[in-house]
Amino acid sequence: MKPVSLIQFLIEERRAGRINAELSLLIEVVARACKRIAVATNKGALGGVLGEAGTGNIQGEAQKKLDVISNEILLEANAWGGHLAACASEEMEDPQPIPDMYPKGNHLLMFDPLDGSSNIDVNISVGTIFSVLRCPDGIGEPKAEHFLQPGTTQLAAGYVVYGPATVLVLTFGHGTHEFTLDREVGSFILSRRDIRIPEETGEFAINMSNQRHWEAPMQRYIGELLAGKEGPRGKDFNMRWVASMVADVHRIVTRGGVFYYPLDAKIKSQGGKLRIMYEANPMAFIIEQAGGAATTGRERILELQPTGLHQRVPVFLGSKKEVEVATHYHLEADGAQG
């Protein structure tokens, strides 16, 4: 069968009436920017891009040089095309308006330019996560509040993982699809269409070093997984933890599994670890479109009404039946307390 390029796939989606020309162009531009980020990450130490940038982002986290470079690449690529009204980045406090010299479009783009960047210096996979919303009608200069839409309103979401291969995973709400970058040709080629995540799994990803800080239902749930065949679950589970969300989620998209970043005593005051707009919502959309589930441990992520551009939430996502068990334990514990 003849390979299908990303551009051909986008044209087919347009012909099917699932996306418009502006959204198609937006995805092409983001994909092209991610190819540039892939080149920068691939050069490693030779490109002078490793190490700290000497600056902090809006969350107070030390920025890597590649965080800053990736952010600039995405901002610059999306400024002039006429497909965006504004964009927002995990690395910046406020949304970035489109410069007045360029035409404006009807879409809002959010991105985490380099997720997992603390891993870049040790040559572990990192990635870019993005989400697309419609700009509300009649809004010429979108502000932060115009981005605060529930995840169910996303028009598109995707991530690119920069690993042994550079892979783009994308959804428009009609299934989840994977494209692999053919470096010789310079194009993303469709490698898996309509991905399905197995409903059951024996693999989980979690930061076990936080165990002592977890809530009781999380302690119970992970305790049962660790008890294996002899425990109440009656089967053995394997743990995997890359600590780069894109890499951990891509493993789930490839072969199933679950990823958890629960609420714990250390992060309770901030509501969770991961950002709803830049990480939780796009990943939840991708996972649900592949037949998986995504909750906060208590409610469906995509139905949450965001209250801030950098709001954080707990994240439970992956194989449907396993996420349902973990969520049930939390709701059961809440009921017992209530």
VEXFIPA-410462 format. One record per residue (C-alpha): x negated, y negated, z negated. Coordinates in steps of 0.1 Angstrom, whole numbers, plus 5000, padded with zeros to 4 digits. Each point is the difference from the previous one (the first is absolute). Layout:
VEXFIPA-410462
<site x="X" y="Y" z="Z"/>
...
//
This chain:
VEXFIPA-410462
<site x="5000" y="5000" z="5000"/>
<site x="4987" y="4965" z="5009"/>
<site x="4989" y="4981" z="4969"/>
<site x="5024" y="4972" z="4988"/>
<site x="4982" y="4967" z="4991"/>
<site x="5014" y="4977" z="4973"/>
<site x="5009" y="4974" z="5026"/>
<site x="5020" y="5026" z="5020"/>
<site x="5017" y="5012" z="4968"/>
<site x="5010" y="4963" z="4992"/>
<site x="5014" y="4995" z="5035"/>
<site x="5020" y="5032" z="4996"/>
<site x="5013" y="4988" z="4966"/>
<site x="5010" y="4967" z="5017"/>
<site x="5018" y="5018" z="5028"/>
<site x="5019" y="5020" z="4975"/>
<site x="5012" y="4968" z="4983"/>
<site x="4983" y="5008" z="4967"/>
<site x="4976" y="4970" z="5000"/>
<site x="4998" y="4967" z="5019"/>
<site x="4971" y="4986" z="5020"/>
<site x="4988" y="4977" z="4972"/>
<site x="4997" y="5029" z="4975"/>
<site x="4983" y="5021" z="5026"/>
<site x="4974" y="4972" z="5005"/>
<site x="4996" y="4996" z="4963"/>
<site x="4991" y="5037" z="4995"/>
<site x="4976" y="4998" z="5030"/>
<site x="4982" y="4970" z="4984"/>
<site x="4998" y="5017" z="4966"/>
<site x="4986" y="5032" z="5016"/>
<site x="4974" y="4980" z="5019"/>
<site x="4990" y="4982" z="4968"/>
<site x="4997" y="5033" z="4982"/>
<site x="4976" y="5012" z="5027"/>
<site x="4977" y="4971" z="4992"/>
<site x="5002" y="5009" z="4963"/>
<site x="4992" y="5036" z="5009"/>
<site x="4968" y="4987" z="5018"/>
<site x="4990" y="4980" z="4969"/>
<site x="5006" y="5029" z="4976"/>
<site x="4981" y="5024" z="5023"/>
<site x="4969" y="4978" z="5000"/>
<site x="4997" y="5003" z="4962"/>
<site x="4967" y="4987" z="4986"/>
<site x="4988" y="4993" z="5036"/>
<site x="5027" y="4973" z="5004"/>
<site x="4991" y="4982" z="4968"/>
<site x="5036" y="5004" z="4988"/>
<site x="4996" y="5021" z="4969"/>
<site x="5000" y="4987" z="4964"/>
<site x="5018" y="4972" z="4982"/>
<site x="5011" y="4968" z="5017"/>
<site x="4995" y="4981" z="4967"/>
<site x="5037" y="4990" z="5000"/>
<site x="5032" y="5012" z="4984"/>
<site x="5034" y="5006" z="5016"/>
<site x="5033" y="4988" z="4986"/>
<site x="5001" y="5031" z="4976"/>
<site x="4967" y="4990" z="4985"/>
<site x="4983" y="5030" z="5016"/>
<site x="4964" y="4996" z="5014"/>
<site x="5002" y="4998" z="5038"/>
<site x="4977" y="5021" z="5022"/>
<site x="4985" y="4983" z="5030"/>
<site x="5021" y="5023" z="5022"/>
<site x="5032" y="4989" z="4982"/>
<site x="4993" y="4965" z="5011"/>
<site x="4989" y="5009" z="5035"/>
<site x="5031" y="5023" z="5005"/>
<site x="5023" y="4973" z="4987"/>
<site x="4985" y="4974" z="5024"/>
<site x="5003" y="5024" z="5030"/>
<site x="5037" y="5006" z="4994"/>
<site x="5008" y="4963" z="4994"/>
<site x="4981" y="4989" z="5031"/>
<site x="5015" y="5028" z="5022"/>
<site x="5036" y="4991" z="4990"/>
<site x="4998" y="4962" z="5001"/>
<site x="5004" y="4992" z="5037"/>
<site x="5022" y="5027" z="5016"/>
<site x="5034" y="4984" z="4993"/>
<site x="5014" y="5031" z="4984"/>
<site x="4998" y="4989" z="4963"/>
<site x="5016" y="4973" z="4979"/>
<site x="4975" y="5006" z="4971"/>
<site x="4979" y="5027" z="4984"/>
<site x="4991" y="5009" z="4965"/>
<site x="4970" y="5019" z="4987"/>
<site x="4992" y="5018" z="4968"/>
<site x="4968" y="4980" z="5000"/>
<site x="5017" y="4965" z="5000"/>
<site x="5023" y="4984" z="4974"/>
<site x="5024" y="4984" z="5025"/>
<site x="5013" y="5009" z="5035"/>
<site x="4980" y="4987" z="5029"/>
<site x="5020" y="4979" z="5025"/>
<site x="4994" y="5003" z="5037"/>
<site x="4980" y="4969" z="5011"/>
<site x="5022" y="4973" z="5016"/>
<site x="4980" y="5002" z="5032"/>
<site x="5014" y="5035" z="5007"/>
<site x="5035" y="5012" z="5008"/>
<site x="5019" y="5017" z="4972"/>
<site x="5019" y="5033" z="5001"/>
<site x="5027" y="5016" z="4978"/>
<site x="4979" y="5025" z="4980"/>
<site x="4982" y="5000" z="4967"/>
<site x="4969" y="5021" z="4996"/>
<site x="4986" y="5012" z="4967"/>
<site x="4968" y="5019" z="4996"/>
<site x="4974" y="5015" z="4976"/>
<site x="4970" y="4994" z="5023"/>
<site x="4977" y="5026" z="4984"/>
<site x="5016" y="5023" z="4976"/>
<site x="4976" y="5021" z="4978"/>
<site x="4971" y="4976" z="5007"/>
<site x="4983" y="5010" z="4968"/>
<site x="4992" y="5032" z="5019"/>
<site x="4984" y="4983" z="5030"/>
<site x="4965" y="4999" z="4985"/>
<site x="5000" y="5038" z="4995"/>
<site x="5013" y="5008" z="5035"/>
<site x="5034" y="5013" z="4990"/>
<site x="5031" y="4994" z="5022"/>
<site x="5017" y="4966" z="4996"/>
<site x="5029" y="4985" z="5019"/>
<site x="5023" y="4972" z="5010"/>
<site x="5037" y="5000" z="4991"/>
<site x="5026" y="4977" z="5016"/>
<site x="5037" y="4993" z="4999"/>
<site x="5023" y="4979" z="5024"/>
<site x="5031" y="4981" z="4990"/>
<site x="5024" y="4978" z="5019"/>
<site x="4997" y="4963" z="4992"/>
<site x="5033" y="4987" z="4987"/>
<site x="5020" y="4980" z="5026"/>
<site x="4993" y="4962" z="5000"/>
<site x="4968" y="5002" z="4980"/>
<site x="4973" y="4980" z="5018"/>
<site x="4974" y="5001" z="4972"/>
<site x="5004" y="5033" z="4981"/>
<site x="4991" y="4999" z="4963"/>
<site x="4993" y="5028" z="4976"/>
<site x="5037" y="5005" z="4992"/>
<site x="5008" y="5008" z="5036"/>
<site x="4977" y="5030" z="4998"/>
<site x="5018" y="5014" z="4970"/>
<site x="5022" y="5024" z="5018"/>
<site x="5008" y="5036" z="4989"/>
<site x="4979" y="5027" z="5017"/>
<site x="5032" y="5012" z="5018"/>
<site x="4998" y="4969" z="5022"/>
<site x="4965" y="5008" z="5014"/>
<site x="4999" y="5001" z="5038"/>
<site x="4967" y="5019" z="5001"/>
<site x="4973" y="5013" z="4977"/>
<site x="4967" y="5017" z="5005"/>
<site x="4965" y="5007" z="4988"/>
<site x="4967" y="5006" z="5016"/>
<site x="4975" y="5023" z="4984"/>
<site x="4963" y="4994" z="5008"/>
<site x="4985" y="5035" z="4995"/>
<site x="4982" y="5026" z="5021"/>
<site x="5027" y="4989" z="5026"/>
<site x="5019" y="4967" z="5000"/>
<site x="5037" y="5009" z="4997"/>
<site x="5031" y="4978" z="5002"/>
<site x="5032" y="5012" z="4985"/>
<site x="5031" y="4980" z="5009"/>
<site x="5038" y="4999" z="4995"/>
<site x="5028" y="4977" z="5014"/>
<site x="5026" y="5019" z="4980"/>
<site x="5003" y="5028" z="5026"/>
<site x="4976" y="5025" z="4987"/>
<site x="4963" y="4998" z="4991"/>
<site x="4973" y="5003" z="5027"/>
<site x="4962" y="5004" z="5000"/>
<site x="4975" y="4985" z="5025"/>
<site x="4963" y="5008" z="5001"/>
<site x="4975" y="4975" z="5013"/>
<site x="4982" y="5014" z="5031"/>
<site x="4967" y="4981" z="4995"/>
<site x="4988" y="5006" z="5036"/>
<site x="5032" y="4986" z="5015"/>
<site x="5006" y="4975" z="4973"/>
<site x="5037" y="5009" z="4997"/>
<site x="5022" y="5015" z="4973"/>
<site x="5015" y="5032" z="5014"/>
<site x="5031" y="5017" z="4986"/>
<site x="4988" y="5031" z="4981"/>
<site x="5031" y="5010" z="4980"/>
<site x="5036" y="4990" z="5007"/>
<site x="5028" y="5002" z="4974"/>
<site x="4979" y="5011" z="4971"/>
<site x="5018" y="5021" z="4973"/>
<site x="4986" y="5002" z="4965"/>
<site x="5007" y="5034" z="4983"/>
<site x="5027" y="4997" z="4973"/>
<site x="4980" y="5021" z="4976"/>
<site x="4964" y="4999" z="4991"/>
<site x="4973" y="5013" z="4977"/>
<site x="4978" y="4969" z="5002"/>
<site x="5001" y="4968" z="4980"/>
<site x="4979" y="4968" z="4999"/>
<site x="4997" y="4980" z="4968"/>
<site x="4974" y="4981" z="4980"/>
<site x="4996" y="5024" z="4971"/>
<site x="4978" y="4976" z="4980"/>
<site x="5031" y="4980" z="4992"/>
<site x="5018" y="5030" z="4985"/>
<site x="4998" y="4988" z="4964"/>
<site x="5019" y="4968" z="5010"/>
<site x="5029" y="5017" z="5018"/>
<site x="5036" y="5000" z="4989"/>
<site x="5014" y="5033" z="4985"/>
<site x="5018" y="5012" z="5031"/>
<site x="4968" y="4997" z="5021"/>
<site x="4980" y="5018" z="4973"/>
<site x="5026" y="5028" z="5001"/>
<site x="5001" y="5002" z="5038"/>
<site x="4963" y="5001" z="5006"/>
<site x="4996" y="5024" z="4970"/>
<site x="5023" y="5024" z="5018"/>
<site x="4980" y="4998" z="5032"/>
<site x="4967" y="5006" z="4982"/>
<site x="5016" y="5030" z="4982"/>
<site x="5002" y="5017" z="5034"/>
<site x="5015" y="5035" z="5005"/>
<site x="5002" y="5006" z="4963"/>
<site x="5020" y="4968" z="4994"/>
<site x="5036" y="4990" z="5006"/>
<site x="4994" y="4993" z="5037"/>
<site x="4988" y="5035" z="5007"/>
<site x="4973" y="4991" z="5026"/>
<site x="4965" y="4985" z="5001"/>
<site x="4995" y="4964" z="5012"/>
<site x="4968" y="4984" z="5014"/>
<site x="4990" y="4964" z="4992"/>
<site x="4985" y="4977" z="5026"/>
<site x="4991" y="4963" z="4993"/>
<site x="4980" y="4979" z="5025"/>
<site x="5010" y="4967" z="4982"/>
<site x="5006" y="4984" z="5035"/>
<site x="5037" y="4999" z="5004"/>
<site x="4999" y="5002" z="5038"/>
<site x="4978" y="5031" z="4999"/>
<site x="5022" y="5017" z="4973"/>
<site x="5032" y="4992" z="5019"/>
<site x="4986" y="5011" z="5033"/>
<site x="4992" y="5034" z="4984"/>
<site x="5037" y="5002" z="4990"/>
<site x="5011" y="4990" z="5036"/>
<site x="4977" y="5027" z="5014"/>
<site x="5008" y="5030" z="4977"/>
<site x="5024" y="4989" z="4973"/>
<site x="4994" y="4993" z="4963"/>
<site x="5009" y="4972" z="4975"/>
<site x="4983" y="4968" z="4990"/>
<site x="5007" y="4984" z="4966"/>
<site x="4990" y="4967" z="4985"/>
<site x="5024" y="5000" z="4970"/>
<site x="5006" y="4972" z="4974"/>
<site x="4976" y="5002" z="4971"/>
<site x="4993" y="4981" z="4968"/>
<site x="4970" y="4982" z="5017"/>
<site x="5020" y="4986" z="5029"/>
<site x="5035" y="4998" z="4984"/>
<site x="4999" y="4962" z="4997"/>
<site x="4994" y="4995" z="5037"/>
<site x="5027" y="5026" z="5010"/>
<site x="4977" y="5025" z="5017"/>
<site x="4968" y="5003" z="5020"/>
<site x="5009" y="4998" z="5037"/>
<site x="5015" y="4970" z="5018"/>
<site x="5036" y="5005" z="5012"/>
<site x="4996" y="4978" z="5031"/>
<site x="4966" y="5011" z="5012"/>
<site x="4998" y="5036" z="4989"/>
<site x="5032" y="5016" z="4985"/>
<site x="5026" y="4988" z="5026"/>
<site x="4981" y="5008" z="5032"/>
<site x="4988" y="5034" z="4986"/>
<site x="5035" y="5008" z="4988"/>
<site x="5014" y="4993" z="5034"/>
<site x="4974" y="5021" z="5018"/>
<site x="5005" y="5029" z="4975"/>
<site x="5038" y="4999" z="5001"/>
<site x="5000" y="5000" z="5038"/>
<site x="4980" y="5032" z="4998"/>
<site x="5025" y="5017" z="4978"/>
<site x="4983" y="4992" z="4967"/>
<site x="5012" y="4980" z="4970"/>
<site x="4986" y="4969" z="4983"/>
<site x="5011" y="4987" z="4965"/>
<site x="4987" y="4980" z="4971"/>
<site x="5006" y="5030" z="4979"/>
<site x="5035" y="4987" z="4994"/>
<site x="5014" y="4984" z="5031"/>
<site x="4995" y="5000" z="5038"/>
<site x="4972" y="4976" z="5009"/>
<site x="5016" y="4988" z="5032"/>
<site x="5031" y="4988" z="4981"/>
<site x="4981" y="4978" z="4976"/>
<site x="5006" y="4962" z="5003"/>
<site x="4965" y="4985" z="4999"/>
<site x="4995" y="4970" z="4976"/>
<site x="4965" y="4990" z="5010"/>
<site x="4976" y="5002" z="5029"/>
<site x="4974" y="5018" z="4978"/>
<site x="5025" y="5020" z="4978"/>
<site x="4988" y="5034" z="4989"/>
<site x="5020" y="5032" z="4995"/>
<site x="4993" y="5037" z="4991"/>
<site x="4999" y="5023" z="5030"/>
<site x="5010" y="5036" z="5004"/>
<site x="5000" y="5012" z="5036"/>
<site x="4996" y="5031" z="5022"/>
<site x="5016" y="5034" z="5003"/>
<site x="5037" y="4994" z="4992"/>
<site x="5008" y="5028" z="4975"/>
<site x="4969" y="4993" z="4978"/>
<site x="5007" y="4962" z="4999"/>
<site x="5036" y="5009" z="4990"/>
<site x="4988" y="5021" z="4970"/>
<site x="4977" y="4972" z="4987"/>
<site x="5027" y="4974" z="5005"/>
<site x="5025" y="5022" z="4982"/>
<site x="4978" y="5004" z="4970"/>
<site x="4997" y="4962" z="4996"/>
<site x="5037" y="4994" z="5004"/>
<site x="5007" y="5029" z="4975"/>
<site x="4976" y="4984" z="4975"/>
<site x="5017" y="4966" z="5005"/>
<site x="5034" y="5016" z="4994"/>
<site x="4988" y="5017" z="4968"/>
<site x="4986" y="4967" z="4987"/>
<site x="5032" y="4981" z="5010"/>
//
